[in-house]
Amino acid sequence: MKPVLVIPTRYDSTRLPAKALRLLKGKPLVQHVYERALQAQAAFETIVIATDDQRIQAVCEGFGATVCMTATTHETGSDRLAEVVEVYGWADDRVVVNLQGDEPLTPVENLYQLANNLQAHPEAMIATLATPVQSKQELADPNSVKVVKDLHGLALYFSRAQIPFQRDAVQAGSEQPAHYALRHIGMYAYRAEFLKAFARLAPCPLEQLEKLEQLRALYYGYRIHVDLAQAIPGPGVDTEADLQLVESLM
């Protein structure tokens, strides 16, 4: 059974209104993301854009995408994915890869990697990616989420804090080096049964403290497999400056 790929996207964005429809090189952002997904089309049974906005629906159908209209009440991307799973009636063991609608520079090989990793690790309900932290500044940045994993590649914890904390280096009076630290890349593959269950779980204290949705999965005992990304992704689009940067890299 082939995986499926879903691109959740919405119109409202606090930092960059109408982000999905902003133009890059003459095309809306969401079209660039969709065309990136098409480069991995051979790996997926279908590619679906999930949105709650008719303006996005019209644009996406205009460039030939399959669109699933979802409720406007979803608080998280996972909730939106869960509705798509229900609408299409995907089997519990179907692998669903999530490609964010503001990541037009996602390496295609990472999409293949995510789908393959979850299929290869039946003990996990989620697969995600990480990359080595590149600097002390990145390690200290709360916007850079860090992850630690066990011997088998399963996530132990995600945090905005500096983990793992390297006590000896700090006690010796030096800054904590970036060695051994991994930065989480917010790409996921899920089993459909997990998405349906996750949508019914109450948020947990750790998730609310760190503002990291994946901690809810760990809190309730679900396993997340973490692999080193085959390619480091380019920047996503959250602000006007990001939009200009990404366009310059295309």
N, C-alpha and C positions, 0 to 999 in steps of 0.2 A: 504494500500500500504506500503510494507516494505521499510525502508531506504536502501541506498547503501553506501558502504565504499570505498573510493579512497585513495591510498597511492602514493602521488607524490614523485618522487625521480629523481635525476640527477647525472651525472658522475662528472661534474666539481664542485670542492669545493675549495675555496681559502685556507682554513686552513688545510684541510685534503683531498688531491687529491684522487679520486676514492673511496670516502668514502663508497658509497653504496655497494661496492664489497669487502671491507676489511673484513677479517675473524675474527669472534668471536666464540670461541669454535668449530672451524672447519667449520663454516657456514658463508656465507656472511651476512653482517649487514642487508641488505634488506630482506633476508629470515627470520631472527629472527623477524623483524617487521611484515612480512606477517603471520608467524605462531602465533604471538600474536593476530593478527586480526582474525585468524581462530578460536581462543578460544571464540570469540563472534559471530561466523558465524550464529547462530540461529536467531540473531536479524536483519540480513541483507539479502537482496535478492541476492546481488552479492558483491564480493570484487575484485577490479581492481587495478593493479599497473600502474601508469601513468609515462612514462619516454620519454625522447627525445634521448636516447642513445641505439644503437643496442647491445652493450656489456651487458648492464643491461637487455635488452629485452631477450637476449639469456639465461642468467643465470636464470632469473625469470621463463621463460617458461620451463627451465630445471627442476625446482622443482615444476612445475605444476600450476603456477599462471596464471591468465588471465592478459594480458598486453595490454594497449592502448598506441600506439606510438603517441606522440604529437610534435608540432612544437618546434624548437630550439630557437625561438625568444621570448618566454614568459619571462617577467621580474619578475613575482610573481607566487607563488603557486596557487593563486586564478585564474589567467589567464589560467593556465594549467588545473585546474578543470573545468573551463568554456568550454574549448575545449572538455573535456571528456563528459560533459553533452550534447554538440551538437552531438558528434560522436554517442552516444548511444540513442539520441532522448528522454531523460528522460523528463517526464511531469514537468510542472512548479512547481507543489506542491510536487515533490519528494524531500525527505530529503537526503542530501549528507553529509556524515561524512568524515572529512579529518583527516587522521592519517599520520603524518610526517614520512618520510622514515628513519629518524635517531633517532627514539624514541622506541627502542626495549623493554624498561621497562614500557611502558604505562600500567596502570592497566586496566584490561578488563572491570571492572565495570564502569569505566569512559566512555568507548565507548557506553555502554548501556545508561548511564545517558545522554550523549549528544543527542543521537537520541531521547530519550523519552522527554527531556526538550523542544526541538524545536517543536515536535508534540503537546506538551501540551500548548504551548504559540503561538497561531496564530498571535498575534500582532507583533511578532519578525520575522525577516528574517534570523537571525543568533543566534546560541546558543554557549556559551563558558563556561569555568570553571575558578575558582580562588581558592586560598587557603590562609588562614591567614598568614601574614608576621610573620616570626619567630624571627627576630632580628633587632636591629637598623642598623646593617651592611647591611642586606638585604634591608631595607627600603631606605637606602642611595645609594644603588648600581644602577647605571643607566642601567645595564644589566638586572635588575629585574624590569619588567614592572608592575606598580601598576594600579588598577582600582577602581573606585568608582561607586556605583549603587544607584538607587532610591528605594523607598518603595516597588515597584513591581519587583525588581530584574533586571531592565533594566539599561544598562550601561549609565553613565553620561559622563565619560571621562576615557581615558587610558593615562598614562604618565610614562616617565622614572624618573620624579621628585618625591619628597616625597609628595604624596597626600593620604588622606587629610592632609593639613598642620595644625598642632595643636598649634595654636597661644599662648594660655595661658601657655602651658608647655615651649615653647621657650622663651616667655617674662619673665618667672620666672627664667630663666637662666639654665634650665635643657635641656638635649638633647631631641629631639622629640621622644617620645616612639613609639613603633611599634603597640600599640593598635589600633584597628579599620581599620588598613590598610590591603588591600588584594593584593596578588601577582597574576597577571594574568598567567594562564596556556595556552599556545598557541595551544589549541585544539579547533576545530570548527565543528559545523554542520550548513549547509546552506540549504536554499530552492533553488532549481535549477533555478527558475526564477530570483533570486537575482544574482546568479553567472553570468548568461547571461547579466544582466544589468550592473553589477559591472565592467565587462571587458571593457565596453564602456565609463566608467566615467573617467574623467581626474583626476590625483592626486591633492589633495588639499594642501593648505599651512601648515595646522597642521600636516598632514601626512609627509610632506617633512621636517618639523622642527624636529619632534620626531622620524622619521623613523619608524613609526608604521602604517602599511597598514589598520588596522581596523578603524583608525580615518577617513578614506575616507568614510566608511559606515555611521558613525555618522554625518559627515559633510553634506552628501546629504540626511539626514533625515531617514535613516534606523535604526531600533531598534535591539539592541543586548541584548539577555537575558544572565545574568551571574548567575551561581549557584555555591555554594561551592562544590568542588570536593569530591566525596565519598572516594577517596583514593589519597594520595599524590604521584605523579609520580616519578619514579627514574630519574636519569640524562639522558640527551640526549647525542649524540655523535657529537662534533664539532671539536675536536682536538685529537691528538695522546694520550694525557693524559686521555681524556674522554674515548677513546676506551679501554684503559687498565683498567680504573675504572669500566666501565660497564661490562667488561668481568669478573672482580673479583666479581661482584655482582650477576652474573648468576648462 
